[in-house]
Amino acid sequence: MSWRGGPLRTASPVMSTIILRGDYEMKIKRILRTAIPSILIALTLVVAIVANVMIPPNMNVINGFLGDSTTTTIKQPKEYNDSLDLQYNKSDYTADEIAALEHALNE
């Protein structure tokens, strides 16, 4: 640390150490005040680039999930929905019919 080009003189070596420590701490604070915002700006830039690369190929999935101005919804009347048979796992044969068919196979 210098004052008008010459070294700073203090009365004791302890005071000199305190001044040097304060100077070191100020340098660290300046570095951190510059580094942390720089890292956050770089991170924001990376997120923006990744988002611009990933969103366009998946736009149809996003529009299907969120909906957009071209999305159409089909509203069916309640009577139509009530007449539908929505039991997808219903068997084609009853237990009696299957037993009769197995009995015919065994004969």
VEXTITOR-22040 format. One record per residue: residue number from 1; residue in one letter; x, y, z of N, C-alpha, C, O in turn. Coordinates in Angstrom, 2 decimals. Atoms other than C-alpha are relative to their C-alpha. Example, Ala and Ser with C-alpha at 12.3 -4.5 7.8 and 13.67 -1.06 7.14 Angstrom:
% residues 2
r num:1, residu:A, n_c1:0.89, n_c2:-1.19, n_c3:0.00, ca_c1:12.30, ca_c2:-4.50, ca_c3:7.80, c_c1:0.90, c_c2:1.20, c_c3:0.00, o_c1:1.94, o_c2:1.18, o_c3:0.66
r num:2, residu:S, n_c1:-0.82, n_c2:-1.19, n_c3:-0.06, ca_c1:13.67, ca_c2:-1.06, ca_c3:7.14, c_c1:-0.77, c_c2:1.09, c_c3:0.73, o_c1:-0.26, o_c2:2.20, o_c3:0.90
//
This chain:
% residues 107
r num:1, residu:M, n_c1:0.85, n_c2:-1.16, n_c3:0.00, ca_c1:0.00, ca_c2:0.00, ca_c3:0.00, c_c1:0.90, c_c2:1.23, c_c3:0.00, o_c1:1.89, o_c2:1.28, o_c3:0.73
r num:2, residu:S, n_c1:-0.88, n_c2:-1.17, n_c3:0.07, ca_c1:1.42, ca_c2:3.36, ca_c3:-0.88, c_c1:-0.82, c_c2:1.28, c_c3:0.04, o_c1:-2.02, o_c2:1.31, o_c3:-0.24
r num:3, residu:W, n_c1:0.64, n_c2:-1.31, n_c3:-0.06, ca_c1:0.68, ca_c2:7.01, ca_c3:-0.40, c_c1:0.88, c_c2:0.97, c_c3:-0.77, o_c1:2.04, o_c2:1.16, o_c3:-0.38
r num:4, residu:R, n_c1:-0.73, n_c2:-0.90, n_c3:0.88, ca_c1:1.82, ca_c2:9.49, ca_c3:-3.10, c_c1:1.29, c_c2:-0.63, c_c3:-0.52, o_c1:2.34, o_c2:0.01, o_c3:-0.55
r num:5, residu:G, n_c1:-1.14, n_c2:0.65, n_c3:0.62, ca_c1:4.13, ca_c2:6.95, ca_c3:-4.63, c_c1:0.97, c_c2:-0.64, c_c3:0.98, o_c1:1.76, o_c2:-1.49, o_c3:0.58
r num:6, residu:G, n_c1:-0.92, n_c2:0.57, n_c3:-0.97, ca_c1:5.99, ca_c2:6.11, ca_c3:-1.42, c_c1:-0.71, c_c2:-1.02, c_c3:0.88, o_c1:-1.94, o_c2:-1.06, o_c3:0.92
r num:7, residu:P, n_c1:0.63, n_c2:1.00, n_c3:-0.86, ca_c1:5.41, ca_c2:3.29, ca_c3:1.03, c_c1:-0.70, c_c2:0.68, c_c3:1.19, o_c1:-0.27, o_c2:1.74, o_c3:1.65
r num:8, residu:L, n_c1:0.73, n_c2:-0.52, n_c3:-1.14, ca_c1:2.94, ca_c2:3.87, ca_c3:3.82, c_c1:0.74, c_c2:-0.39, c_c3:1.27, o_c1:1.01, o_c2:-1.57, o_c3:1.50
r num:9, residu:R, n_c1:-0.73, n_c2:0.26, n_c3:-1.23, ca_c1:4.72, ca_c2:4.20, ca_c3:7.14, c_c1:-0.97, c_c2:0.05, c_c3:1.17, o_c1:-1.78, o_c2:0.98, o_c3:1.28
r num:10, residu:T, n_c1:0.83, n_c2:0.01, n_c3:-1.20, ca_c1:2.99, ca_c2:3.25, ca_c3:10.37, c_c1:0.88, c_c2:-0.06, c_c3:1.21, o_c1:2.07, o_c2:-0.37, o_c3:1.13
r num:11, residu:A, n_c1:-0.77, n_c2:-0.06, n_c3:-1.23, ca_c1:4.04, ca_c2:3.56, ca_c3:13.94, c_c1:0.40, c_c2:-1.39, c_c3:0.48, o_c1:1.45, o_c2:-1.54, o_c3:1.11
r num:12, residu:S, n_c1:-0.34, n_c2:1.32, n_c3:-0.52, ca_c1:3.94, ca_c2:-0.17, ca_c3:14.65, c_c1:-0.24, c_c2:-1.05, c_c3:-1.08, o_c1:-1.02, o_c2:-0.83, o_c3:-2.01
r num:13, residu:P, n_c1:0.22, n_c2:1.08, n_c3:0.97, ca_c1:4.15, ca_c2:-3.44, ca_c3:12.72, c_c1:-1.41, c_c2:-0.57, c_c3:0.09, o_c1:-1.93, o_c2:-1.09, o_c3:-0.90
r num:14, residu:V, n_c1:1.36, n_c2:0.50, n_c3:-0.16, ca_c1:0.74, ca_c2:-4.43, ca_c3:14.14, c_c1:-0.95, c_c2:0.84, c_c3:-0.85, o_c1:-1.83, o_c2:0.29, o_c3:-1.52
r num:15, residu:M, n_c1:0.84, n_c2:-0.89, n_c3:0.78, ca_c1:-0.89, ca_c2:-1.39, ca_c3:12.52, c_c1:0.20, c_c2:-0.26, c_c3:-1.48, o_c1:-0.75, o_c2:-0.20, o_c3:-2.26
r num:16, residu:S, n_c1:-0.30, n_c2:0.30, n_c3:1.40, ca_c1:0.83, ca_c2:-2.24, ca_c3:9.25, c_c1:-0.74, c_c2:-1.27, c_c3:-0.43, o_c1:-1.26, o_c2:-1.33, o_c3:-1.54
r num:17, residu:T, n_c1:0.70, n_c2:1.25, n_c3:0.30, ca_c1:-0.64, ca_c2:-5.76, ca_c3:9.39, c_c1:-1.50, c_c2:0.24, c_c3:-0.14, o_c1:-2.13, o_c2:-0.33, o_c3:-1.02
r num:18, residu:I, n_c1:1.43, n_c2:-0.30, n_c3:0.07, ca_c1:-4.15, ca_c2:-4.38, ca_c3:10.04, c_c1:-0.33, c_c2:0.70, c_c3:-1.31, o_c1:-1.34, o_c2:0.39, o_c3:-1.94
r num:19, residu:I, n_c1:0.25, n_c2:-0.72, n_c3:1.25, ca_c1:-3.89, ca_c2:-2.02, ca_c3:7.07, c_c1:0.09, c_c2:-0.96, c_c3:-1.19, o_c1:-0.75, o_c2:-0.90, o_c3:-2.09
r num:20, residu:L, n_c1:-0.14, n_c2:0.96, n_c3:1.09, ca_c1:-2.65, ca_c2:-4.83, ca_c3:4.79, c_c1:-1.17, c_c2:-0.98, c_c3:-0.03, o_c1:-1.64, o_c2:-1.34, o_c3:-1.11
r num:21, residu:R, n_c1:1.14, n_c2:0.91, n_c3:-0.06, ca_c1:-5.44, ca_c2:-7.16, ca_c3:5.99, c_c1:-1.25, c_c2:0.67, c_c3:-0.54, o_c1:-2.01, o_c2:0.06, o_c3:-1.28
r num:22, residu:G, n_c1:1.14, n_c2:-0.75, n_c3:0.51, ca_c1:-8.04, ca_c2:-4.49, ca_c3:5.29, c_c1:0.07, c_c2:0.14, c_c3:-1.51, o_c1:-0.95, o_c2:0.05, o_c3:-2.19
r num:23, residu:D, n_c1:-0.18, n_c2:-0.12, n_c3:1.44, ca_c1:-6.61, ca_c2:-4.00, ca_c3:1.80, c_c1:-0.32, c_c2:-1.34, c_c3:-0.67, o_c1:-0.95, o_c2:-1.37, o_c3:-1.73
r num:24, residu:Y, n_c1:0.26, n_c2:1.34, n_c3:0.55, ca_c1:-6.75, ca_c2:-7.77, ca_c3:1.17, c_c1:-1.50, c_c2:-0.30, c_c3:0.01, o_c1:-2.04, o_c2:-0.83, o_c3:-0.95
r num:25, residu:E, n_c1:1.44, n_c2:0.23, n_c3:-0.09, ca_c1:-10.36, ca_c2:-7.95, ca_c3:2.38, c_c1:-0.76, c_c2:0.83, c_c3:-1.02, o_c1:-1.75, o_c2:0.36, o_c3:-1.57
r num:26, residu:M, n_c1:0.65, n_c2:-0.84, n_c3:1.00, ca_c1:-11.33, ca_c2:-5.06, ca_c3:0.10, c_c1:0.16, c_c2:-0.60, c_c3:-1.40, o_c1:-0.77, o_c2:-0.54, o_c3:-2.20
r num:27, residu:K, n_c1:-0.21, n_c2:0.63, n_c3:1.30, ca_c1:-9.78, ca_c2:-6.86, ca_c3:-2.89, c_c1:-0.92, c_c2:-1.20, c_c3:-0.16, o_c1:-1.49, o_c2:-1.41, o_c3:-1.23
r num:28, residu:I, n_c1:0.88, n_c2:1.16, n_c3:0.04, ca_c1:-11.73, ca_c2:-10.01, ca_c3:-2.03, c_c1:-1.44, c_c2:0.44, c_c3:-0.23, o_c1:-2.16, o_c2:-0.16, o_c3:-1.03
r num:29, residu:K, n_c1:1.36, n_c2:-0.49, n_c3:0.17, ca_c1:-14.97, ca_c2:-8.03, ca_c3:-1.74, c_c1:-0.23, c_c2:0.50, c_c3:-1.42, o_c1:-1.29, o_c2:0.27, o_c3:-1.99
r num:30, residu:R, n_c1:0.14, n_c2:-0.47, n_c3:1.38, ca_c1:-14.35, ca_c2:-6.37, ca_c3:-5.11, c_c1:-0.10, c_c2:-1.17, c_c3:-0.96, o_c1:-0.91, o_c2:-1.15, o_c3:-1.89
r num:31, residu:I, n_c1:0.03, n_c2:1.17, n_c3:0.88, ca_c1:-13.67, ca_c2:-9.72, ca_c3:-6.73, c_c1:-1.36, c_c2:-0.69, c_c3:0.11, o_c1:-1.94, o_c2:-1.07, o_c3:-0.91
r num:32, residu:L, n_c1:1.30, n_c2:0.64, n_c3:-0.18, ca_c1:-16.83, ca_c2:-11.23, ca_c3:-5.22, c_c1:-1.13, c_c2:0.83, c_c3:-0.59, o_c1:-2.06, o_c2:0.29, o_c3:-1.18
r num:33, residu:R, n_c1:1.03, n_c2:-0.87, n_c3:0.57, ca_c1:-18.92, ca_c2:-8.20, ca_c3:-6.22, c_c1:-0.01, c_c2:-0.05, c_c3:-1.52, o_c1:-1.04, o_c2:0.23, o_c3:-2.13
r num:34, residu:T, n_c1:-0.06, n_c2:0.14, n_c3:1.46, ca_c1:-17.78, ca_c2:-8.74, ca_c3:-9.79, c_c1:-0.32, c_c2:-1.43, c_c3:-0.42, o_c1:-1.02, o_c2:-1.64, o_c3:-1.42
r num:35, residu:A, n_c1:0.13, n_c2:1.40, n_c3:0.41, ca_c1:-17.74, ca_c2:-12.56, ca_c3:-9.89, c_c1:-1.43, c_c2:-0.51, c_c3:0.12, o_c1:-1.92, o_c2:-1.17, o_c3:-0.80
r num:36, residu:I, n_c1:1.35, n_c2:0.54, n_c3:-0.22, ca_c1:-21.19, ca_c2:-13.33, ca_c3:-8.46, c_c1:-0.99, c_c2:0.51, c_c3:-1.06, o_c1:-1.69, o_c2:-0.32, o_c3:-1.65
r num:37, residu:P, n_c1:0.91, n_c2:-0.43, n_c3:1.08, ca_c1:-23.20, ca_c2:-11.09, ca_c3:-10.87, c_c1:0.41, c_c2:-0.55, c_c3:-1.37, o_c1:-0.44, o_c2:-0.85, o_c3:-2.20
r num:38, residu:S, n_c1:-0.45, n_c2:0.55, n_c3:1.28, ca_c1:-21.02, ca_c2:-12.32, ca_c3:-13.76, c_c1:-0.44, c_c2:-1.44, c_c3:-0.17, o_c1:-0.87, o_c2:-1.83, o_c3:-1.25
r num:39, residu:I, n_c1:0.44, n_c2:1.40, n_c3:0.05, ca_c1:-21.80, ca_c2:-15.94, ca_c3:-12.92, c_c1:-1.51, c_c2:-0.07, c_c3:-0.22, o_c1:-1.99, o_c2:-0.90, o_c3:-0.99
r num:40, residu:L, n_c1:1.45, n_c2:0.00, n_c3:0.18, ca_c1:-25.52, ca_c2:-15.16, ca_c3:-12.64, c_c1:-0.40, c_c2:0.42, c_c3:-1.41, o_c1:-1.35, o_c2:-0.14, o_c3:-1.97
r num:41, residu:I, n_c1:0.29, n_c2:-0.42, n_c3:1.38, ca_c1:-25.51, ca_c2:-13.37, ca_c3:-16.00, c_c1:0.31, c_c2:-1.14, c_c3:-0.96, o_c1:-0.47, o_c2:-1.41, o_c3:-1.88
r num:42, residu:A, n_c1:-0.36, n_c2:1.12, n_c3:0.87, ca_c1:-23.71, ca_c2:-16.30, ca_c3:-17.63, c_c1:-1.01, c_c2:-1.14, c_c3:0.13, o_c1:-1.37, o_c2:-1.76, o_c3:-0.86
r num:43, residu:L, n_c1:0.98, n_c2:1.06, n_c3:-0.22, ca_c1:-26.15, ca_c2:-18.77, ca_c3:-16.06, c_c1:-1.33, c_c2:0.34, c_c3:-0.68, o_c1:-1.96, o_c2:-0.53, o_c3:-1.28
r num:44, residu:T, n_c1:1.22, n_c2:-0.43, n_c3:0.68, ca_c1:-29.13, ca_c2:-16.75, ca_c3:-17.32, c_c1:0.13, c_c2:-0.14, c_c3:-1.51, o_c1:-0.82, o_c2:-0.54, o_c3:-2.18
r num:45, residu:L, n_c1:-0.24, n_c2:0.13, n_c3:1.43, ca_c1:-27.61, ca_c2:-16.69, ca_c3:-20.79, c_c1:-0.06, c_c2:-1.47, c_c3:-0.43, o_c1:-0.65, o_c2:-1.78, o_c3:-1.47
r num:46, residu:V, n_c1:0.04, n_c2:1.44, n_c3:0.32, ca_c1:-27.11, ca_c2:-20.48, ca_c3:-20.76, c_c1:-1.43, c_c2:-0.52, c_c3:0.04, o_c1:-1.83, o_c2:-1.28, o_c3:-0.84
r num:47, residu:V, n_c1:1.39, n_c2:0.44, n_c3:-0.10, ca_c1:-30.71, ca_c2:-21.05, ca_c3:-19.63, c_c1:-0.80, c_c2:0.49, c_c3:-1.20, o_c1:-1.62, o_c2:-0.25, o_c3:-1.74
r num:48, residu:A, n_c1:0.72, n_c2:-0.54, n_c3:1.16, ca_c1:-32.01, ca_c2:-18.78, ca_c3:-22.41, c_c1:0.36, c_c2:-0.75, c_c3:-1.27, o_c1:-0.52, o_c2:-1.04, o_c3:-2.09
r num:49, residu:I, n_c1:-0.43, n_c2:0.74, n_c3:1.19, ca_c1:-29.95, ca_c2:-20.59, ca_c3:-25.05, c_c1:-0.59, c_c2:-1.40, c_c3:0.00, o_c1:-1.10, o_c2:-1.85, o_c3:-1.03
r num:50, residu:V, n_c1:0.55, n_c2:1.35, n_c3:-0.09, ca_c1:-31.03, ca_c2:-24.03, ca_c3:-23.83, c_c1:-1.51, c_c2:0.02, c_c3:-0.24, o_c1:-2.03, o_c2:-0.87, o_c3:-0.92
r num:51, residu:A, n_c1:1.45, n_c2:-0.09, n_c3:0.21, ca_c1:-34.68, ca_c2:-22.94, ca_c3:-23.75, c_c1:-0.32, c_c2:0.23, c_c3:-1.47, o_c1:-1.26, o_c2:-0.36, o_c3:-1.99
r num:52, residu:N, n_c1:0.26, n_c2:-0.25, n_c3:1.42, ca_c1:-34.49, ca_c2:-21.61, ca_c3:-27.31, c_c1:0.33, c_c2:-1.20, c_c3:-0.87, o_c1:-0.25, o_c2:-1.35, o_c3:-1.94
r num:53, residu:V, n_c1:-0.33, n_c2:1.21, n_c3:0.76, ca_c1:-32.93, ca_c2:-24.87, ca_c3:-28.49, c_c1:-1.04, c_c2:-1.09, c_c3:0.26, o_c1:-1.40, o_c2:-1.81, o_c3:-0.66
r num:54, residu:M, n_c1:0.88, n_c2:1.11, n_c3:-0.36, ca_c1:-35.32, ca_c2:-27.20, ca_c3:-26.63, c_c1:-1.47, c_c2:0.25, c_c3:-0.30, o_c1:-2.20, o_c2:-0.71, o_c3:-0.57
r num:55, residu:I, n_c1:1.44, n_c2:-0.26, n_c3:0.15, ca_c1:-38.70, ca_c2:-25.46, ca_c3:-27.05, c_c1:-0.52, c_c2:-0.24, c_c3:-1.42, o_c1:-1.53, o_c2:-0.93, o_c3:-1.55
r num:56, residu:P, n_c1:0.61, n_c2:0.17, n_c3:1.32, ca_c1:-39.21, ca_c2:-25.37, ca_c3:-30.86, c_c1:-0.26, c_c2:-1.45, c_c3:-0.42, o_c1:-1.34, o_c2:-1.71, o_c3:-0.95
r num:57, residu:P, n_c1:0.33, n_c2:1.37, n_c3:0.39, ca_c1:-38.90, ca_c2:-29.15, ca_c3:-31.46, c_c1:-1.16, c_c2:-0.60, c_c3:0.80, o_c1:-1.85, o_c2:-1.49, o_c3:0.32
r num:58, residu:N, n_c1:1.05, n_c2:0.55, n_c3:-0.86, ca_c1:-41.33, ca_c2:-29.82, ca_c3:-28.61, c_c1:-1.23, c_c2:0.90, c_c3:0.06, o_c1:-2.05, o_c2:0.75, o_c3:0.97
r num:59, residu:M, n_c1:1.09, n_c2:-0.97, n_c3:-0.05, ca_c1:-43.79, ca_c2:-27.05, ca_c3:-29.44, c_c1:-1.37, c_c2:-0.67, c_c3:-0.12, o_c1:-2.33, o_c2:-0.24, o_c3:0.52
r num:60, residu:N, n_c1:1.30, n_c2:0.64, n_c3:0.14, ca_c1:-46.56, ca_c2:-29.43, ca_c3:-30.51, c_c1:-0.43, c_c2:-0.68, c_c3:1.30, o_c1:-1.62, o_c2:-0.71, o_c3:1.61
r num:61, residu:V, n_c1:0.32, n_c2:0.60, n_c3:-1.30, ca_c1:-46.36, ca_c2:-31.24, ca_c3:-27.16, c_c1:-0.44, c_c2:1.08, c_c3:0.98, o_c1:-1.40, o_c2:0.89, o_c3:1.73
r num:62, residu:I, n_c1:0.34, n_c2:-1.10, n_c3:-0.91, ca_c1:-46.44, ca_c2:-27.94, ca_c3:-25.27, c_c1:-1.38, c_c2:0.56, c_c3:-0.35, o_c1:-2.19, o_c2:0.82, o_c3:0.54
r num:63, residu:N, n_c1:1.31, n_c2:-0.51, n_c3:0.41, ca_c1:-49.40, ca_c2:-26.69, ca_c3:-27.34, c_c1:-1.10, c_c2:-0.99, c_c3:0.33, o_c1:-2.21, o_c2:-0.59, o_c3:0.69
r num:64, residu:G, n_c1:1.00, n_c2:0.99, n_c3:-0.34, ca_c1:-51.22, ca_c2:-29.96, ca_c3:-26.80, c_c1:-0.31, c_c2:-0.01, c_c3:1.48, o_c1:-1.44, o_c2:-0.25, o_c3:1.89
r num:65, residu:F, n_c1:0.20, n_c2:0.00, n_c3:-1.45, ca_c1:-50.72, ca_c2:-29.71, ca_c3:-23.07, c_c1:-0.66, c_c2:1.29, c_c3:0.48, o_c1:-1.61, o_c2:1.25, o_c3:1.26
r num:66, residu:L, n_c1:0.50, n_c2:-1.28, n_c3:-0.46, ca_c1:-51.39, ca_c2:-26.00, ca_c3:-22.60, c_c1:-1.14, c_c2:0.53, c_c3:-0.85, o_c1:-2.00, o_c2:1.26, o_c3:-0.36
r num:67, residu:G, n_c1:1.01, n_c2:-0.52, n_c3:0.91, ca_c1:-53.56, ca_c2:-25.33, ca_c3:-25.63, c_c1:0.46, c_c2:1.32, c_c3:-0.58, o_c1:1.16, o_c2:2.09, o_c3:0.07
r num:68, residu:D, n_c1:-0.31, n_c2:-1.27, n_c3:0.63, ca_c1:-53.21, ca_c2:-22.49, ca_c3:-28.08, c_c1:-1.20, c_c2:0.43, c_c3:-0.83, o_c1:-2.28, o_c2:-0.15, o_c3:-0.71
r num:69, residu:S, n_c1:1.13, n_c2:-0.54, n_c3:0.75, ca_c1:-55.36, ca_c2:-20.50, ca_c3:-30.51, c_c1:-0.50, c_c2:-0.97, c_c3:-1.06, o_c1:-1.65, o_c2:-0.87, o_c3:-1.50
r num:70, residu:T, n_c1:0.42, n_c2:0.95, n_c3:1.02, ca_c1:-55.44, ca_c2:-23.38, ca_c3:-33.02, c_c1:-0.59, c_c2:-1.28, c_c3:0.59, o_c1:-1.08, o_c2:-2.13, o_c3:-0.16
r num:71, residu:T, n_c1:0.52, n_c2:1.21, n_c3:-0.63, ca_c1:-56.52, ca_c2:-26.01, ca_c3:-30.48, c_c1:-1.52, c_c2:0.05, c_c3:-0.01, o_c1:-2.13, o_c2:1.04, o_c3:0.39
r num:72, residu:T, n_c1:1.46, n_c2:0.09, n_c3:-0.01, ca_c1:-60.11, ca_c2:-27.12, ca_c3:-30.95, c_c1:-0.43, c_c2:-1.08, c_c3:0.98, o_c1:0.21, o_c2:-2.13, o_c3:1.08
r num:73, residu:T, n_c1:0.54, n_c2:0.99, n_c3:-0.91, ca_c1:-62.13, ca_c2:-28.93, ca_c3:-28.37, c_c1:-1.37, c_c2:-0.42, c_c3:-0.52, o_c1:-2.14, o_c2:0.40, o_c3:-1.02
r num:74, residu:I, n_c1:1.27, n_c2:0.54, n_c3:0.48, ca_c1:-65.04, ca_c2:-31.15, ca_c3:-29.25, c_c1:-0.89, c_c2:-0.20, c_c3:1.20, o_c1:-0.57, o_c2:-0.97, o_c3:2.11
r num:75, residu:K, n_c1:0.96, n_c2:0.14, n_c3:-1.09, ca_c1:-68.01, ca_c2:-30.81, ca_c3:-26.96, c_c1:-1.11, c_c2:-0.95, c_c3:-0.47, o_c1:-1.82, o_c2:-0.67, o_c3:-1.43
r num:76, residu:Q, n_c1:1.04, n_c2:0.98, n_c3:0.33, ca_c1:-70.28, ca_c2:-33.84, ca_c3:-27.07, c_c1:-1.18, c_c2:0.21, c_c3:0.93, o_c1:-1.00, o_c2:0.57, o_c3:2.09
r num:77, residu:P, n_c1:1.16, n_c2:-0.10, n_c3:-0.90, ca_c1:-73.82, ca_c2:-33.76, ca_c3:-25.75, c_c1:0.03, c_c2:-1.12, c_c3:1.04, o_c1:0.59, o_c2:-2.19, o_c3:0.80
r num:78, residu:K, n_c1:-0.01, n_c2:0.96, n_c3:-1.11, ca_c1:-74.37, ca_c2:-35.58, ca_c3:-22.46, c_c1:-0.65, c_c2:-1.31, c_c3:-0.40, o_c1:-0.21, o_c2:-2.37, o_c3:0.06
r num:79, residu:E, n_c1:0.67, n_c2:1.23, n_c3:0.40, ca_c1:-76.73, ca_c2:-38.11, ca_c3:-24.10, c_c1:0.95, c_c2:-0.90, c_c3:-0.79, o_c1:0.90, o_c2:-2.12, o_c3:-0.66
r num:80, residu:Y, n_c1:-0.97, n_c2:0.79, n_c3:0.77, ca_c1:-73.95, ca_c2:-39.19, ca_c3:-26.49, c_c1:1.00, c_c2:-0.67, c_c3:0.92, o_c1:1.32, o_c2:-1.85, o_c3:0.75
r num:81, residu:N, n_c1:-0.97, n_c2:0.56, n_c3:-0.93, ca_c1:-71.50, ca_c2:-39.69, ca_c3:-23.66, c_c1:-0.60, c_c2:-1.09, c_c3:0.87, o_c1:0.08, o_c2:-2.04, o_c3:1.22
r num:82, residu:D, n_c1:0.65, n_c2:1.01, n_c3:-0.83, ca_c1:-74.03, ca_c2:-41.66, ca_c3:-21.61, c_c1:-0.22, c_c2:-1.29, c_c3:-0.77, o_c1:-0.25, o_c2:-2.37, o_c3:-0.18
r num:83, residu:S, n_c1:0.28, n_c2:1.20, n_c3:0.79, ca_c1:-74.68, ca_c2:-44.07, ca_c3:-24.49, c_c1:1.26, c_c2:-0.79, c_c3:-0.32, o_c1:1.17, o_c2:-1.92, o_c3:-0.81
r num:84, residu:L, n_c1:-1.23, n_c2:0.72, n_c3:0.31, ca_c1:-71.01, ca_c2:-45.02, ca_c3:-24.87, c_c1:0.27, c_c2:-1.08, c_c3:1.04, o_c1:0.01, o_c2:-0.90, o_c3:2.23
r num:85, residu:D, n_c1:-0.41, n_c2:1.08, n_c3:-0.89, ca_c1:-69.81, ca_c2:-48.30, ca_c3:-23.41, c_c1:1.49, c_c2:0.16, c_c3:0.26, o_c1:2.31, o_c2:-0.16, o_c3:-0.60
r num:86, residu:L, n_c1:-1.40, n_c2:-0.31, n_c3:-0.30, ca_c1:-66.57, ca_c2:-47.34, ca_c3:-21.68, c_c1:0.67, c_c2:-1.05, c_c3:0.86, o_c1:1.72, o_c2:-0.78, o_c3:1.45
r num:87, residu:Q, n_c1:-0.66, n_c2:1.10, n_c3:-0.72, ca_c1:-65.81, ca_c2:-50.68, ca_c3:-20.02, c_c1:0.89, c_c2:-0.73, c_c3:-0.99, o_c1:0.44, o_c2:-1.64, o_c3:-1.69
r num:88, residu:Y, n_c1:-0.91, n_c2:0.52, n_c3:1.00, ca_c1:-62.76, ca_c2:-51.53, ca_c3:-22.05, c_c1:0.45, c_c2:-1.43, c_c3:0.30, o_c1:0.82, o_c2:-2.15, o_c3:-0.63
r num:89, residu:N, n_c1:-0.49, n_c2:1.33, n_c3:-0.37, ca_c1:-61.85, ca_c2:-54.70, ca_c3:-20.16, c_c1:-1.12, c_c2:-1.02, c_c3:0.13, o_c1:-0.94, o_c2:-2.05, o_c3:0.78
r num:90, residu:K, n_c1:1.12, n_c2:0.92, n_c3:-0.08, ca_c1:-65.20, ca_c2:-56.39, ca_c3:-20.55, c_c1:0.30, c_c2:-1.20, c_c3:-0.90, o_c1:0.75, o_c2:-1.04, o_c3:-2.03
r num:91, residu:S, n_c1:-0.30, n_c2:1.20, n_c3:0.77, ca_c1:-64.85, ca_c2:-59.99, ca_c3:-21.72, c_c1:-1.07, c_c2:-0.24, c_c3:-1.06, o_c1:-2.20, o_c2:0.23, o_c3:-0.95
r num:92, residu:D, n_c1:0.92, n_c2:0.32, n_c3:1.10, ca_c1:-66.45, ca_c2:-61.29, ca_c3:-24.90, c_c1:-0.90, c_c2:-1.19, c_c3:0.34, o_c1:-1.98, o_c2:-1.34, o_c3:-0.23
r num:93, residu:Y, n_c1:0.75, n_c2:1.20, n_c3:-0.35, ca_c1:-67.65, ca_c2:-64.51, ca_c3:-23.28, c_c1:-0.25, c_c2:-0.04, c_c3:1.49, o_c1:0.51, o_c2:0.51, o_c3:2.28
r num:94, residu:T, n_c1:0.28, n_c2:0.19, n_c3:-1.42, ca_c1:-69.28, ca_c2:-65.41, ca_c3:-20.00, c_c1:0.73, c_c2:-1.24, c_c3:0.48, o_c1:1.26, o_c2:-2.01, o_c3:-0.32
r num:95, residu:A, n_c1:-0.68, n_c2:1.17, n_c3:-0.58, ca_c1:-67.86, ca_c2:-68.00, ca_c3:-17.64, c_c1:-0.69, c_c2:-1.29, c_c3:-0.44, o_c1:-0.02, o_c2:-2.29, o_c3:-0.67
r num:96, residu:D, n_c1:0.73, n_c2:1.19, n_c3:0.42, ca_c1:-70.61, ca_c2:-70.47, ca_c3:-18.63, c_c1:0.35, c_c2:-0.38, c_c3:-1.44, o_c1:0.52, o_c2:-1.56, o_c3:-1.74
r num:97, residu:E, n_c1:-0.34, n_c2:0.28, n_c3:1.40, ca_c1:-69.82, ca_c2:-70.14, ca_c3:-22.35, c_c1:1.41, c_c2:-0.58, c_c3:-0.11, o_c1:1.64, o_c2:-1.51, o_c3:-0.88
r num:98, residu:I, n_c1:-1.37, n_c2:0.52, n_c3:0.03, ca_c1:-66.11, ca_c2:-70.69, ca_c3:-21.73, c_c1:0.05, c_c2:-1.42, c_c3:0.53, o_c1:0.76, o_c2:-2.25, o_c3:-0.03
r num:99, residu:A, n_c1:0.03, n_c2:1.36, n_c3:-0.54, ca_c1:-66.83, ca_c2:-73.76, ca_c3:-19.59, c_c1:-0.57, c_c2:-0.97, c_c3:-1.01, o_c1:-0.07, o_c2:-2.09, o_c3:-1.15
r num:100, residu:A, n_c1:0.59, n_c2:0.87, n_c3:1.01, ca_c1:-69.03, ca_c2:-75.20, ca_c3:-22.33, c_c1:0.98, c_c2:-0.26, c_c3:-1.14, o_c1:1.07, o_c2:-1.39, o_c3:-1.63
r num:101, residu:L, n_c1:-1.00, n_c2:0.17, n_c3:1.07, ca_c1:-66.32, ca_c2:-74.61, ca_c3:-24.95, c_c1:1.15, c_c2:-0.89, c_c3:0.46, o_c1:1.64, o_c2:-1.69, o_c3:-0.34
r num:102, residu:E, n_c1:-1.06, n_c2:0.86, n_c3:-0.52, ca_c1:-63.66, ca_c2:-76.24, ca_c3:-22.76, c_c1:-0.48, c_c2:-1.45, c_c3:0.09, o_c1:0.28, o_c2:-2.38, o_c3:-0.18
r num:103, residu:H, n_c1:0.56, n_c2:1.35, n_c3:-0.09, ca_c1:-65.94, ca_c2:-79.22, ca_c3:-22.20, c_c1:-0.07, c_c2:-0.62, c_c3:-1.39, o_c1:0.19, o_c2:-1.81, o_c3:-1.56
r num:104, residu:A, n_c1:0.05, n_c2:0.51, n_c3:1.37, ca_c1:-66.42, ca_c2:-79.53, ca_c3:-25.97, c_c1:1.39, c_c2:-0.34, c_c3:-0.49, o_c1:1.53, o_c2:-1.30, o_c3:-1.25
r num:105, residu:L, n_c1:-1.35, n_c2:0.30, n_c3:0.42, ca_c1:-62.65, ca_c2:-79.45, ca_c3:-26.50, c_c1:0.52, c_c2:-1.30, c_c3:0.62, o_c1:1.25, o_c2:-2.07, o_c3:-0.01
r num:106, residu:N, n_c1:-0.48, n_c2:1.20, n_c3:-0.72, ca_c1:-62.05, ca_c2:-82.18, ca_c3:-23.93, c_c1:-0.66, c_c2:-1.29, c_c3:-0.50, o_c1:-0.13, o_c2:-2.37, o_c3:-0.26
r num:107, residu:E, n_c1:0.69, n_c2:1.20, n_c3:0.47, ca_c1:-64.53, ca_c2:-84.58, ca_c3:-25.57, c_c1:0.58, c_c2:-0.57, c_c3:-1.23, o_c1:0.09, o_c2:-1.58, o_c3:-1.73
//
